[in-house]
Amino acid sequence: MPYVIASPCIDVNDKSCVDECPVDCIYEGERKSYINPKECIDCGACEPVCPVEAITQDRHVAEGDEQFVEDNRAFFTEVLPGRDAPLGAPGGARKVGELGTDTPLVAGWE
């Protein structure tokens, strides 16, 4: 997984990164956004536009946010609340729109 979005995005979800992504791989949850690891091309366009510095390469996440590497993957591979199946790699976030759900980690984040 090249890039991940970590805890600074929770309840901010500025979405500047969405406009910068050339492959439309940033999906909107309820409280934060998630980068699809199967669709991301590792270009890094999203990282500098994030106003809260929530986006980094998976091997450079801030200390204390390491759990977001796995959590970002889980958003696409596990069945989330209110959904019947994992999201997978649908080929672009605009196709599915805002999903209105988050992983258990993010949903319970305080």
Summary of the structure (lengths in Angstrom):
residues: 110
radius of gyration: 12.3
end to end distance: 25.5
largest distance: 34.7
contacts: 321
relative contact order: 0.26
helix: 30%
strand: 11%
